[in-house]
Amino acid sequence: MAREKRMDKTSSIGIVEDLFSMMMKKKYGLEARFDVVVNMDKGDIEIFLLKEIVETVTDPVLQMQR
């Protein structure tokens, strides 16, 4: 993508991170806590959805049952 559009690597990484961030917010809502990690050298994209482990789930977006 970066080569085709003649963009620098940093800009490409930012665009990919923003795209996946928007997708996560759309699926899980604005209150979701997540991290998007893009490694252009390896071609990897990792998305970590952070949840609190609780006995009783009151918010399935932010929590999961033990």
PDBQT receptor file of N, H, CA, C and O in Angstrom, charges set to zero:
ATOM      1  N   MET A   1       0.831  -1.193   0.000  1.00  0.00    +0.000 N 
ATOM      2  CA  MET A   1       0.000   0.000   0.000  1.00  0.00    +0.000 C 
ATOM      3  C   MET A   1       0.868   1.247   0.000  1.00  0.00    +0.000 C 
ATOM      4  O   MET A   1       0.619   2.184  -0.759  1.00  0.00    +0.000 OA
ATOM      5  N   ALA A   2       1.889   1.257   0.854  1.00  0.00    +0.000 N 
ATOM      6  H   ALA A   2       2.091   0.496   1.470  1.00  0.00    +0.000 HD
ATOM      7  CA  ALA A   2       2.756   2.432   0.957  1.00  0.00    +0.000 C 
ATOM      8  C   ALA A   2       3.477   2.691  -0.363  1.00  0.00    +0.000 C 
ATOM      9  O   ALA A   2       3.620   3.841  -0.779  1.00  0.00    +0.000 OA
ATOM     10  N   ARG A   3       3.930   1.632  -1.018  1.00  0.00    +0.000 N 
ATOM     11  H   ARG A   3       3.815   0.697  -0.680  1.00  0.00    +0.000 HD
ATOM     12  CA  ARG A   3       4.627   1.798  -2.291  1.00  0.00    +0.000 C 
ATOM     13  C   ARG A   3       3.694   2.320  -3.373  1.00  0.00    +0.000 C 
ATOM     14  O   ARG A   3       4.062   3.208  -4.142  1.00  0.00    +0.000 OA
ATOM     15  N   GLU A   4       2.482   1.768  -3.433  1.00  0.00    +0.000 N 
ATOM     16  H   GLU A   4       2.182   1.047  -2.808  1.00  0.00    +0.000 HD
ATOM     17  CA  GLU A   4       1.535   2.174  -4.469  1.00  0.00    +0.000 C 
ATOM     18  C   GLU A   4       1.127   3.632  -4.328  1.00  0.00    +0.000 C 
ATOM     19  O   GLU A   4       1.015   4.347  -5.324  1.00  0.00    +0.000 OA
ATOM     20  N   LYS A   5       0.908   4.069  -3.113  1.00  0.00    +0.000 N 
ATOM     21  H   LYS A   5       0.999   3.488  -2.305  1.00  0.00    +0.000 HD
ATOM     22  CA  LYS A   5       0.462   5.449  -2.864  1.00  0.00    +0.000 C 
ATOM     23  C   LYS A   5       1.627   6.409  -2.618  1.00  0.00    +0.000 C 
ATOM     24  O   LYS A   5       1.424   7.607  -2.425  1.00  0.00    +0.000 OA
ATOM     25  N   ARG A   6       2.853   5.865  -2.629  1.00  0.00    +0.000 N 
ATOM     26  H   ARG A   6       3.018   4.891  -2.786  1.00  0.00    +0.000 HD
ATOM     27  CA  ARG A   6       4.068   6.649  -2.398  1.00  0.00    +0.000 C 
ATOM     28  C   ARG A   6       4.004   7.414  -1.072  1.00  0.00    +0.000 C 
ATOM     29  O   ARG A   6       4.262   8.616  -1.004  1.00  0.00    +0.000 OA
ATOM     30  N   MET A   7       3.651   6.670  -0.033  1.00  0.00    +0.000 N 
ATOM     31  H   MET A   7       3.441   5.694  -0.089  1.00  0.00    +0.000 HD
ATOM     32  CA  MET A   7       3.555   7.229   1.316  1.00  0.00    +0.000 C 
ATOM     33  C   MET A   7       4.708   6.695   2.142  1.00  0.00    +0.000 C 
ATOM     34  O   MET A   7       5.227   5.612   1.873  1.00  0.00    +0.000 OA
ATOM     35  N   ASP A   8       5.109   7.461   3.153  1.00  0.00    +0.000 N 
ATOM     36  H   ASP A   8       4.688   8.341   3.372  1.00  0.00    +0.000 HD
ATOM     37  CA  ASP A   8       6.156   6.956   4.029  1.00  0.00    +0.000 C 
ATOM     38  C   ASP A   8       5.573   5.918   4.982  1.00  0.00    +0.000 C 
ATOM     39  O   ASP A   8       4.362   5.848   5.186  1.00  0.00    +0.000 OA
ATOM     40  N   LYS A   9       6.459   5.120   5.556  1.00  0.00    +0.000 N 
ATOM     41  H   LYS A   9       7.444   5.177   5.390  1.00  0.00    +0.000 HD
ATOM     42  CA  LYS A   9       6.068   3.993   6.401  1.00  0.00    +0.000 C 
ATOM     43  C   LYS A   9       5.278   4.438   7.630  1.00  0.00    +0.000 C 
ATOM     44  O   LYS A   9       4.301   3.791   8.005  1.00  0.00    +0.000 OA
ATOM     45  N   THR A  10       5.691   5.531   8.255  1.00  0.00    +0.000 N 
ATOM     46  H   THR A  10       6.485   6.057   7.951  1.00  0.00    +0.000 HD
ATOM     47  CA  THR A  10       5.022   6.029   9.457  1.00  0.00    +0.000 C 
ATOM     48  C   THR A  10       3.575   6.425   9.167  1.00  0.00    +0.000 C 
ATOM     49  O   THR A  10       2.673   6.126   9.950  1.00  0.00    +0.000 OA
ATOM     50  N   SER A  11       3.365   7.095   8.045  1.00  0.00    +0.000 N 
ATOM     51  H   SER A  11       4.098   7.337   7.410  1.00  0.00    +0.000 HD
ATOM     52  CA  SER A  11       1.999   7.476   7.671  1.00  0.00    +0.000 C 
ATOM     53  C   SER A  11       1.138   6.255   7.403  1.00  0.00    +0.000 C 
ATOM     54  O   SER A  11      -0.029   6.210   7.790  1.00  0.00    +0.000 OA
ATOM     55  N   SER A  12       1.719   5.263   6.738  1.00  0.00    +0.000 N 
ATOM     56  H   SER A  12       2.667   5.299   6.423  1.00  0.00    +0.000 HD
ATOM     57  CA  SER A  12       0.974   4.029   6.439  1.00  0.00    +0.000 C 
ATOM     58  C   SER A  12       0.563   3.314   7.718  1.00  0.00    +0.000 C 
ATOM     59  O   SER A  12      -0.570   2.848   7.837  1.00  0.00    +0.000 OA
ATOM     60  N   ILE A  13       1.477   3.227   8.671  1.00  0.00    +0.000 N 
ATOM     61  H   ILE A  13       2.397   3.606   8.575  1.00  0.00    +0.000 HD
ATOM     62  CA  ILE A  13       1.173   2.569   9.946  1.00  0.00    +0.000 C 
ATOM     63  C   ILE A  13       0.046   3.311  10.651  1.00  0.00    +0.000 C 
ATOM     64  O   ILE A  13      -0.878   2.685  11.171  1.00  0.00    +0.000 OA
ATOM     65  N   GLY A  14       0.114   4.636  10.673  1.00  0.00    +0.000 N 
ATOM     66  H   GLY A  14       0.864   5.144  10.251  1.00  0.00    +0.000 HD
ATOM     67  CA  GLY A  14      -0.935   5.435  11.313  1.00  0.00    +0.000 C 
ATOM     68  C   GLY A  14      -2.300   5.225  10.680  1.00  0.00    +0.000 C 
ATOM     69  O   GLY A  14      -3.309   5.142  11.381  1.00  0.00    +0.000 OA
ATOM     70  N   ILE A  15      -2.333   5.141   9.360  1.00  0.00    +0.000 N 
ATOM     71  H   ILE A  15      -1.514   5.209   8.791  1.00  0.00    +0.000 HD
ATOM     72  CA  ILE A  15      -3.604   4.937   8.656  1.00  0.00    +0.000 C 
ATOM     73  C   ILE A  15      -4.187   3.564   8.992  1.00  0.00    +0.000 C 
ATOM     74  O   ILE A  15      -5.386   3.443   9.243  1.00  0.00    +0.000 OA
ATOM     75  N   VAL A  16      -3.347   2.539   8.996  1.00  0.00    +0.000 N 
ATOM     76  H   VAL A  16      -2.373   2.638   8.792  1.00  0.00    +0.000 HD
ATOM     77  CA  VAL A  16      -3.811   1.182   9.306  1.00  0.00    +0.000 C 
ATOM     78  C   VAL A  16      -4.308   1.112  10.754  1.00  0.00    +0.000 C 
ATOM     79  O   VAL A  16      -5.358   0.526  11.017  1.00  0.00    +0.000 OA
ATOM     80  N   GLU A  17      -3.563   1.704  11.692  1.00  0.00    +0.000 N 
ATOM     81  H   GLU A  17      -2.710   2.180  11.478  1.00  0.00    +0.000 HD
ATOM     82  CA  GLU A  17      -3.985   1.729  13.096  1.00  0.00    +0.000 C 
ATOM     83  C   GLU A  17      -5.309   2.459  13.249  1.00  0.00    +0.000 C 
ATOM     84  O   GLU A  17      -6.190   1.993  13.972  1.00  0.00    +0.000 OA
ATOM     85  N   ASP A  18      -5.463   3.597  12.580  1.00  0.00    +0.000 N 
ATOM     86  H   ASP A  18      -4.748   3.976  11.994  1.00  0.00    +0.000 HD
ATOM     87  CA  ASP A  18      -6.722   4.355  12.654  1.00  0.00    +0.000 C 
ATOM     88  C   ASP A  18      -7.889   3.565  12.085  1.00  0.00    +0.000 C 
ATOM     89  O   ASP A  18      -8.989   3.593  12.638  1.00  0.00    +0.000 OA
ATOM     90  N   LEU A  19      -7.658   2.866  10.992  1.00  0.00    +0.000 N 
ATOM     91  H   LEU A  19      -6.765   2.843  10.543  1.00  0.00    +0.000 HD
ATOM     92  CA  LEU A  19      -8.709   2.063  10.368  1.00  0.00    +0.000 C 
ATOM     93  C   LEU A  19      -9.198   0.969  11.310  1.00  0.00    +0.000 C 
ATOM     94  O   LEU A  19     -10.402   0.801  11.504  1.00  0.00    +0.000 OA
ATOM     95  N   PHE A  20      -8.260   0.225  11.895  1.00  0.00    +0.000 N 
ATOM     96  H   PHE A  20      -7.282   0.362  11.738  1.00  0.00    +0.000 HD
ATOM     97  CA  PHE A  20      -8.659  -0.845  12.809  1.00  0.00    +0.000 C 
ATOM     98  C   PHE A  20      -9.254  -0.285  14.101  1.00  0.00    +0.000 C 
ATOM     99  O   PHE A  20     -10.133  -0.915  14.689  1.00  0.00    +0.000 OA
ATOM    100  N   SER A  21      -8.803   0.865  14.548  1.00  0.00    +0.000 N 
ATOM    101  H   SER A  21      -8.089   1.376  14.070  1.00  0.00    +0.000 HD
ATOM    102  CA  SER A  21      -9.393   1.509  15.727  1.00  0.00    +0.000 C 
ATOM    103  C   SER A  21     -10.849   1.867  15.468  1.00  0.00    +0.000 C 
ATOM    104  O   SER A  21     -11.706   1.662  16.328  1.00  0.00    +0.000 OA
ATOM    105  N   MET A  22     -11.128   2.400  14.292  1.00  0.00    +0.000 N 
ATOM    106  H   MET A  22     -10.433   2.567  13.594  1.00  0.00    +0.000 HD
ATOM    107  CA  MET A  22     -12.513   2.740  13.943  1.00  0.00    +0.000 C 
ATOM    108  C   MET A  22     -13.385   1.488  13.903  1.00  0.00    +0.000 C 
ATOM    109  O   MET A  22     -14.533   1.514  14.348  1.00  0.00    +0.000 OA
ATOM    110  N   MET A  23     -12.839   0.385  13.365  1.00  0.00    +0.000 N 
ATOM    111  H   MET A  23     -11.907   0.364  13.003  1.00  0.00    +0.000 HD
ATOM    112  CA  MET A  23     -13.596  -0.867  13.301  1.00  0.00    +0.000 C 
ATOM    113  C   MET A  23     -13.897  -1.399  14.698  1.00  0.00    +0.000 C 
ATOM    114  O   MET A  23     -15.004  -1.871  14.959  1.00  0.00    +0.000 OA
ATOM    115  N   MET A  24     -12.921  -1.325  15.592  1.00  0.00    +0.000 N 
ATOM    116  H   MET A  24     -12.022  -0.942  15.380  1.00  0.00    +0.000 HD
ATOM    117  CA  MET A  24     -13.127  -1.795  16.964  1.00  0.00    +0.000 C 
ATOM    118  C   MET A  24     -14.173  -0.946  17.681  1.00  0.00    +0.000 C 
ATOM    119  O   MET A  24     -15.027  -1.480  18.389  1.00  0.00    +0.000 OA
ATOM    120  N   LYS A  25     -14.110   0.369  17.501  1.00  0.00    +0.000 N 
ATOM    121  H   LYS A  25     -13.416   0.803  16.926  1.00  0.00    +0.000 HD
ATOM    122  CA  LYS A  25     -15.087   1.262  18.143  1.00  0.00    +0.000 C 
ATOM    123  C   LYS A  25     -16.486   0.998  17.606  1.00  0.00    +0.000 C 
ATOM    124  O   LYS A  25     -17.462   1.048  18.356  1.00  0.00    +0.000 OA
ATOM    125  N   LYS A  26     -16.588   0.718  16.310  1.00  0.00    +0.000 N 
ATOM    126  H   LYS A  26     -15.796   0.678  15.701  1.00  0.00    +0.000 HD
ATOM    127  CA  LYS A  26     -17.893   0.430  15.721  1.00  0.00    +0.000 C 
ATOM    128  C   LYS A  26     -18.461  -0.874  16.279  1.00  0.00    +0.000 C 
ATOM    129  O   LYS A  26     -19.652  -0.957  16.577  1.00  0.00    +0.000 OA
ATOM    130  N   LYS A  27     -17.611  -1.888  16.419  1.00  0.00    +0.000 N 
ATOM    131  H   LYS A  27     -16.643  -1.820  16.177  1.00  0.00    +0.000 HD
ATOM    132  CA  LYS A  27     -18.084  -3.191  16.892  1.00  0.00    +0.000 C 
ATOM    133  C   LYS A  27     -18.339  -3.200  18.396  1.00  0.00    +0.000 C 
ATOM    134  O   LYS A  27     -19.359  -3.727  18.843  1.00  0.00    +0.000 OA
ATOM    135  N   TYR A  28     -17.416  -2.617  19.197  1.00  0.00    +0.000 N 
ATOM    136  H   TYR A  28     -16.588  -2.189  18.834  1.00  0.00    +0.000 HD
ATOM    137  CA  TYR A  28     -17.489  -2.730  20.653  1.00  0.00    +0.000 C 
ATOM    138  C   TYR A  28     -17.916  -1.446  21.361  1.00  0.00    +0.000 C 
ATOM    139  O   TYR A  28     -18.145  -1.472  22.571  1.00  0.00    +0.000 OA
ATOM    140  N   GLY A  29     -18.029  -0.341  20.657  1.00  0.00    +0.000 N 
ATOM    141  H   GLY A  29     -17.843  -0.320  19.675  1.00  0.00    +0.000 HD
ATOM    142  CA  GLY A  29     -18.459   0.905  21.261  1.00  0.00    +0.000 C 
ATOM    143  C   GLY A  29     -17.276   1.778  21.680  1.00  0.00    +0.000 C 
ATOM    144  O   GLY A  29     -16.136   1.321  21.752  1.00  0.00    +0.000 OA
ATOM    145  N   LEU A  30     -17.575   3.013  21.946  1.00  0.00    +0.000 N 
ATOM    146  H   LEU A  30     -18.502   3.384  21.888  1.00  0.00    +0.000 HD
ATOM    147  CA  LEU A  30     -16.542   3.995  22.279  1.00  0.00    +0.000 C 
ATOM    148  C   LEU A  30     -15.860   3.719  23.603  1.00  0.00    +0.000 C 
ATOM    149  O   LEU A  30     -14.725   4.147  23.815  1.00  0.00    +0.000 OA
ATOM    150  N   GLU A  31     -16.538   3.004  24.505  1.00  0.00    +0.000 N 
ATOM    151  H   GLU A  31     -17.459   2.656  24.333  1.00  0.00    +0.000 HD
ATOM    152  CA  GLU A  31     -15.965   2.737  25.828  1.00  0.00    +0.000 C 
ATOM    153  C   GLU A  31     -15.003   1.548  25.834  1.00  0.00    +0.000 C 
ATOM    154  O   GLU A  31     -14.335   1.308  26.839  1.00  0.00    +0.000 OA
ATOM    155  N   ALA A  32     -14.921   0.811  24.745  1.00  0.00    +0.000 N 
ATOM    156  H   ALA A  32     -15.463   1.006  23.928  1.00  0.00    +0.000 HD
ATOM    157  CA  ALA A  32     -14.038  -0.357  24.671  1.00  0.00    +0.000 C 
ATOM    158  C   ALA A  32     -12.576   0.066  24.810  1.00  0.00    +0.000 C 
ATOM    159  O   ALA A  32     -12.156   1.110  24.311  1.00  0.00    +0.000 OA
ATOM    160  N   ARG A  33     -11.818  -0.783  25.507  1.00  0.00    +0.000 N 
ATOM    161  H   ARG A  33     -12.160  -1.631  25.913  1.00  0.00    +0.000 HD
ATOM    162  CA  ARG A  33     -10.388  -0.537  25.677  1.00  0.00    +0.000 C 
ATOM    163  C   ARG A  33      -9.641  -1.567  24.839  1.00  0.00    +0.000 C 
ATOM    164  O   ARG A  33      -9.820  -2.772  25.021  1.00  0.00    +0.000 OA
ATOM    165  N   PHE A  34      -8.821  -1.100  23.940  1.00  0.00    +0.000 N 
ATOM    166  H   PHE A  34      -8.676  -0.121  23.792  1.00  0.00    +0.000 HD
ATOM    167  CA  PHE A  34      -8.100  -1.992  23.041  1.00  0.00    +0.000 C 
ATOM    168  C   PHE A  34      -6.800  -1.333  22.600  1.00  0.00    +0.000 C 
ATOM    169  O   PHE A  34      -6.588  -0.133  22.779  1.00  0.00    +0.000 OA
ATOM    170  N   ASP A  35      -5.946  -2.153  22.025  1.00  0.00    +0.000 N 
ATOM    171  H   ASP A  35      -6.118  -3.128  21.880  1.00  0.00    +0.000 HD
ATOM    172  CA  ASP A  35      -4.679  -1.665  21.508  1.00  0.00    +0.000 C 
ATOM    173  C   ASP A  35      -4.460  -2.301  20.148  1.00  0.00    +0.000 C 
ATOM    174  O   ASP A  35      -4.649  -3.507  19.985  1.00  0.00    +0.000 OA
ATOM    175  N   VAL A  36      -4.063  -1.498  19.174  1.00  0.00    +0.000 N 
ATOM    176  H   VAL A  36      -3.910  -0.519  19.307  1.00  0.00    +0.000 HD
ATOM    177  CA  VAL A  36      -3.778  -1.983  17.829  1.00  0.00    +0.000 C 
ATOM    178  C   VAL A  36      -2.274  -1.846  17.608  1.00  0.00    +0.000 C 
ATOM    179  O   VAL A  36      -1.711  -0.761  17.753  1.00  0.00    +0.000 OA
ATOM    180  N   VAL A  37      -1.630  -2.965  17.253  1.00  0.00    +0.000 N 
ATOM    181  H   VAL A  37      -2.088  -3.846  17.134  1.00  0.00    +0.000 HD
ATOM    182  CA  VAL A  37      -0.194  -2.974  17.010  1.00  0.00    +0.000 C 
ATOM    183  C   VAL A  37       0.047  -3.403  15.565  1.00  0.00    +0.000 C 
ATOM    184  O   VAL A  37      -0.363  -4.488  15.153  1.00  0.00    +0.000 OA
ATOM    185  N   VAL A  38       0.717  -2.539  14.801  1.00  0.00    +0.000 N 
ATOM    186  H   VAL A  38       1.050  -1.657  15.136  1.00  0.00    +0.000 HD
ATOM    187  CA  VAL A  38       1.000  -2.822  13.397  1.00  0.00    +0.000 C 
ATOM    188  C   VAL A  38       2.513  -2.967  13.229  1.00  0.00    +0.000 C 
ATOM    189  O   VAL A  38       3.275  -2.080  13.612  1.00  0.00    +0.000 OA
ATOM    190  N   ASN A  39       2.937  -4.086  12.656  1.00  0.00    +0.000 N 
ATOM    191  H   ASN A  39       2.318  -4.807  12.345  1.00  0.00    +0.000 HD
ATOM    192  CA  ASN A  39       4.341  -4.321  12.342  1.00  0.00    +0.000 C 
ATOM    193  C   ASN A  39       4.442  -4.472  10.831  1.00  0.00    +0.000 C 
ATOM    194  O   ASN A  39       4.219  -5.555  10.290  1.00  0.00    +0.000 OA
ATOM    195  N   MET A  40       4.777  -3.386  10.161  1.00  0.00    +0.000 N 
ATOM    196  H   MET A  40       4.958  -2.507  10.601  1.00  0.00    +0.000 HD
ATOM    197  CA  MET A  40       4.835  -3.394   8.700  1.00  0.00    +0.000 C 
ATOM    198  C   MET A  40       5.975  -4.267   8.184  1.00  0.00    +0.000 C 
ATOM    199  O   MET A  40       5.876  -4.827   7.092  1.00  0.00    +0.000 OA
ATOM    200  N   ASP A  41       7.056  -4.390   8.953  1.00  0.00    +0.000 N 
ATOM    201  H   ASP A  41       7.137  -3.935   9.840  1.00  0.00    +0.000 HD
ATOM    202  CA  ASP A  41       8.183  -5.209   8.505  1.00  0.00    +0.000 C 
ATOM    203  C   ASP A  41       7.788  -6.677   8.369  1.00  0.00    +0.000 C 
ATOM    204  O   ASP A  41       8.189  -7.349   7.419  1.00  0.00    +0.000 OA
ATOM    205  N   LYS A  42       7.005  -7.167   9.318  1.00  0.00    +0.000 N 
ATOM    206  H   LYS A  42       6.679  -6.622  10.090  1.00  0.00    +0.000 HD
ATOM    207  CA  LYS A  42       6.553  -8.555   9.285  1.00  0.00    +0.000 C 
ATOM    208  C   LYS A  42       5.212  -8.717   8.576  1.00  0.00    +0.000 C 
ATOM    209  O   LYS A  42       4.853  -9.824   8.174  1.00  0.00    +0.000 OA
ATOM    210  N   GLY A  43       4.471  -7.624   8.419  1.00  0.00    +0.000 N 
ATOM    211  H   GLY A  43       4.763  -6.725   8.745  1.00  0.00    +0.000 HD
ATOM    212  CA  GLY A  43       3.142  -7.700   7.841  1.00  0.00    +0.000 C 
ATOM    213  C   GLY A  43       2.100  -8.153   8.846  1.00  0.00    +0.000 C 
ATOM    214  O   GLY A  43       1.067  -8.708   8.470  1.00  0.00    +0.000 OA
ATOM    215  N   ASP A  44       2.372  -7.915  10.146  1.00  0.00    +0.000 N 
ATOM    216  H   ASP A  44       3.211  -7.464  10.451  1.00  0.00    +0.000 HD
ATOM    217  CA  ASP A  44       1.478  -8.352  11.219  1.00  0.00    +0.000 C 
ATOM    218  C   ASP A  44       0.625  -7.199  11.737  1.00  0.00    +0.000 C 
ATOM    219  O   ASP A  44       1.068  -6.054  11.814  1.00  0.00    +0.000 OA
ATOM    220  N   ILE A  45      -0.594  -7.535  12.084  1.00  0.00    +0.000 N 
ATOM    221  H   ILE A  45      -0.955  -8.466  12.021  1.00  0.00    +0.000 HD
ATOM    222  CA  ILE A  45      -1.483  -6.614  12.786  1.00  0.00    +0.000 C 
ATOM    223  C   ILE A  45      -2.058  -7.379  13.964  1.00  0.00    +0.000 C 
ATOM    224  O   ILE A  45      -2.669  -8.433  13.788  1.00  0.00    +0.000 OA
ATOM    225  N   GLU A  46      -1.863  -6.850  15.166  1.00  0.00    +0.000 N 
ATOM    226  H   GLU A  46      -1.367  -5.993  15.309  1.00  0.00    +0.000 HD
ATOM    227  CA  GLU A  46      -2.391  -7.475  16.371  1.00  0.00    +0.000 C 
ATOM    228  C   GLU A  46      -3.358  -6.505  17.037  1.00  0.00    +0.000 C 
ATOM    229  O   GLU A  46      -3.087  -5.308  17.136  1.00  0.00    +0.000 OA
ATOM    230  N   ILE A  47      -4.479  -7.032  17.488  1.00  0.00    +0.000 N 
ATOM    231  H   ILE A  47      -4.699  -8.004  17.408  1.00  0.00    +0.000 HD
ATOM    232  CA  ILE A  47      -5.470  -6.227  18.199  1.00  0.00    +0.000 C 
ATOM    233  C   ILE A  47      -5.734  -6.896  19.537  1.00  0.00    +0.000 C 
ATOM    234  O   ILE A  47      -6.107  -8.068  19.600  1.00  0.00    +0.000 OA
ATOM    235  N   PHE A  48      -5.537  -6.140  20.600  1.00  0.00    +0.000 N 
ATOM    236  H   PHE A  48      -5.235  -5.188  20.549  1.00  0.00    +0.000 HD
ATOM    237  CA  PHE A  48      -5.759  -6.638  21.952  1.00  0.00    +0.000 C 
ATOM    238  C   PHE A  48      -6.970  -5.929  22.527  1.00  0.00    +0.000 C 
ATOM    239  O   PHE A  48      -6.982  -4.702  22.627  1.00  0.00    +0.000 OA
ATOM    240  N   LEU A  49      -7.993  -6.689  22.906  1.00  0.00    +0.000 N 
ATOM    241  H   LEU A  49      -7.984  -7.686  22.825  1.00  0.00    +0.000 HD
ATOM    242  CA  LEU A  49      -9.180  -6.147  23.551  1.00  0.00    +0.000 C 
ATOM    243  C   LEU A  49      -9.034  -6.396  25.048  1.00  0.00    +0.000 C 
ATOM    244  O   LEU A  49      -8.979  -7.543  25.491  1.00  0.00    +0.000 OA
ATOM    245  N   LEU A  50      -8.971  -5.326  25.814  1.00  0.00    +0.000 N 
ATOM    246  H   LEU A  50      -9.015  -4.394  25.453  1.00  0.00    +0.000 HD
ATOM    247  CA  LEU A  50      -8.747  -5.423  27.251  1.00  0.00    +0.000 C 
ATOM    248  C   LEU A  50     -10.076  -5.517  27.989  1.00  0.00    +0.000 C 
ATOM    249  O   LEU A  50     -10.975  -4.702  27.780  1.00  0.00    +0.000 OA
ATOM    250  N   LYS A  51     -10.187  -6.519  28.853  1.00  0.00    +0.000 N 
ATOM    251  H   LYS A  51      -9.457  -7.181  29.022  1.00  0.00    +0.000 HD
ATOM    252  CA  LYS A  51     -11.394  -6.709  29.650  1.00  0.00    +0.000 C 
ATOM    253  C   LYS A  51     -11.021  -7.015  31.087  1.00  0.00    +0.000 C 
ATOM    254  O   LYS A  51      -9.974  -7.599  31.365  1.00  0.00    +0.000 OA
ATOM    255  N   GLU A  52     -11.886  -6.615  31.984  1.00  0.00    +0.000 N 
ATOM    256  H   GLU A  52     -12.737  -6.141  31.758  1.00  0.00    +0.000 HD
ATOM    257  CA  GLU A  52     -11.727  -6.916  33.406  1.00  0.00    +0.000 C 
ATOM    258  C   GLU A  52     -12.388  -8.257  33.692  1.00  0.00    +0.000 C 
ATOM    259  O   GLU A  52     -13.494  -8.521  33.220  1.00  0.00    +0.000 OA
ATOM    260  N   ILE A  53     -11.719  -9.096  34.459  1.00  0.00    +0.000 N 
ATOM    261  H   ILE A  53     -10.821  -8.881  34.842  1.00  0.00    +0.000 HD
ATOM    262  CA  ILE A  53     -12.289 -10.390  34.834  1.00  0.00    +0.000 C 
ATOM    263  C   ILE A  53     -13.044 -10.213  36.146  1.00  0.00    +0.000 C 
ATOM    264  O   ILE A  53     -12.478  -9.773  37.147  1.00  0.00    +0.000 OA
ATOM    265  N   VAL A  54     -14.343 -10.565  36.126  1.00  0.00    +0.000 N 
ATOM    266  H   VAL A  54     -14.802 -10.922  35.313  1.00  0.00    +0.000 HD
ATOM    267  CA  VAL A  54     -15.217 -10.367  37.282  1.00  0.00    +0.000 C 
ATOM    268  C   VAL A  54     -16.040 -11.622  37.534  1.00  0.00    +0.000 C 
ATOM    269  O   VAL A  54     -16.135 -12.501  36.678  1.00  0.00    +0.000 OA
ATOM    270  N   GLU A  55     -16.632 -11.693  38.720  1.00  0.00    +0.000 N 
ATOM    271  H   GLU A  55     -16.556 -10.979  39.416  1.00  0.00    +0.000 HD
ATOM    272  CA  GLU A  55     -17.527 -12.810  39.045  1.00  0.00    +0.000 C 
ATOM    273  C   GLU A  55     -18.845 -12.690  38.294  1.00  0.00    +0.000 C 
ATOM    274  O   GLU A  55     -19.334 -13.669  37.732  1.00  0.00    +0.000 OA
ATOM    275  N   THR A  56     -19.425 -11.482  38.284  1.00  0.00    +0.000 N 
ATOM    276  H   THR A  56     -19.027 -10.686  38.741  1.00  0.00    +0.000 HD
ATOM    277  CA  THR A  56     -20.697 -11.232  37.615  1.00  0.00    +0.000 C 
ATOM    278  C   THR A  56     -20.507 -10.119  36.592  1.00  0.00    +0.000 C 
ATOM    279  O   THR A  56     -20.088  -9.015  36.938  1.00  0.00    +0.000 OA
ATOM    280  N   VAL A  57     -20.812 -10.410  35.349  1.00  0.00    +0.000 N 
ATOM    281  H   VAL A  57     -21.153 -11.307  35.068  1.00  0.00    +0.000 HD
ATOM    282  CA  VAL A  57     -20.638  -9.440  34.271  1.00  0.00    +0.000 C 
ATOM    283  C   VAL A  57     -21.799  -8.454  34.272  1.00  0.00    +0.000 C 
ATOM    284  O   VAL A  57     -22.963  -8.849  34.202  1.00  0.00    +0.000 OA
ATOM    285  N   THR A  58     -21.471  -7.169  34.350  1.00  0.00    +0.000 N 
ATOM    286  H   THR A  58     -20.525  -6.848  34.407  1.00  0.00    +0.000 HD
ATOM    287  CA  THR A  58     -22.491  -6.122  34.254  1.00  0.00    +0.000 C 
ATOM    288  C   THR A  58     -22.348  -5.340  32.952  1.00  0.00    +0.000 C 
ATOM    289  O   THR A  58     -23.302  -4.703  32.503  1.00  0.00    +0.000 OA
ATOM    290  N   ASP A  59     -21.165  -5.383  32.344  1.00  0.00    +0.000 N 
ATOM    291  H   ASP A  59     -20.390  -5.900  32.709  1.00  0.00    +0.000 HD
ATOM    292  CA  ASP A  59     -20.920  -4.717  31.066  1.00  0.00    +0.000 C 
ATOM    293  C   ASP A  59     -20.071  -5.643  30.193  1.00  0.00    +0.000 C 
ATOM    294  O   ASP A  59     -18.855  -5.711  30.373  1.00  0.00    +0.000 OA
ATOM    295  N   PRO A  60     -20.694  -6.355  29.251  1.00  0.00    +0.000 N 
ATOM    296  CA  PRO A  60     -19.969  -7.344  28.456  1.00  0.00    +0.000 C 
ATOM    297  C   PRO A  60     -18.876  -6.754  27.555  1.00  0.00    +0.000 C 
ATOM    298  O   PRO A  60     -17.993  -7.484  27.107  1.00  0.00    +0.000 OA
ATOM    299  N   VAL A  61     -18.922  -5.474  27.291  1.00  0.00    +0.000 N 
ATOM    300  H   VAL A  61     -19.640  -4.880  27.656  1.00  0.00    +0.000 HD
ATOM    301  CA  VAL A  61     -17.876  -4.846  26.481  1.00  0.00    +0.000 C 
ATOM    302  C   VAL A  61     -16.595  -4.689  27.291  1.00  0.00    +0.000 C 
ATOM    303  O   VAL A  61     -15.497  -4.846  26.756  1.00  0.00    +0.000 OA
ATOM    304  N   LEU A  62     -16.732  -4.380  28.581  1.00  0.00    +0.000 N 
ATOM    305  H   LEU A  62     -17.624  -4.253  29.015  1.00  0.00    +0.000 HD
ATOM    306  CA  LEU A  62     -15.575  -4.111  29.422  1.00  0.00    +0.000 C 
ATOM    307  C   LEU A  62     -15.198  -5.257  30.341  1.00  0.00    +0.000 C 
ATOM    308  O   LEU A  62     -14.118  -5.246  30.930  1.00  0.00    +0.000 OA
ATOM    309  N   GLN A  63     -16.080  -6.258  30.474  1.00  0.00    +0.000 N 
ATOM    310  H   GLN A  63     -16.958  -6.267  29.995  1.00  0.00    +0.000 HD
ATOM    311  CA  GLN A  63     -15.859  -7.317  31.470  1.00  0.00    +0.000 C 
ATOM    312  C   GLN A  63     -16.079  -8.705  30.850  1.00  0.00    +0.000 C 
ATOM    313  O   GLN A  63     -16.766  -8.866  29.841  1.00  0.00    +0.000 OA
ATOM    314  N   MET A  64     -15.458  -9.704  31.510  1.00  0.00    +0.000 N 
ATOM    315  H   MET A  64     -14.900  -9.573  32.330  1.00  0.00    +0.000 HD
ATOM    316  CA  MET A  64     -15.743 -11.095  31.183  1.00  0.00    +0.000 C 
ATOM    317  C   MET A  64     -15.761 -11.891  32.470  1.00  0.00    +0.000 C 
ATOM    318  O   MET A  64     -15.093 -11.541  33.443  1.00  0.00    +0.000 OA
ATOM    319  N   GLN A  65     -16.529 -12.963  32.466  1.00  0.00    +0.000 N 
ATOM    320  H   GLN A  65     -17.071 -13.248  31.676  1.00  0.00    +0.000 HD
ATOM    321  CA  GLN A  65     -16.694 -13.770  33.685  1.00  0.00    +0.000 C 
ATOM    322  C   GLN A  65     -15.474 -14.642  33.920  1.00  0.00    +0.000 C 
ATOM    323  O   GLN A  65     -14.855 -15.154  32.988  1.00  0.00    +0.000 OA
ATOM    324  N   ARG A  66     -15.154 -14.791  35.178  1.00  0.00    +0.000 N 
ATOM    325  H   ARG A  66     -15.657 -14.375  35.935  1.00  0.00    +0.000 HD
ATOM    326  CA  ARG A  66     -14.027 -15.616  35.597  1.00  0.00    +0.000 C 
ATOM    327  C   ARG A  66     -14.233 -17.045  35.234  1.00  0.00    +0.000 C 
ATOM    328  O   ARG A  66     -13.375 -17.883  35.514  1.00  0.00    +0.000 OA
TER     329      ARG A  66
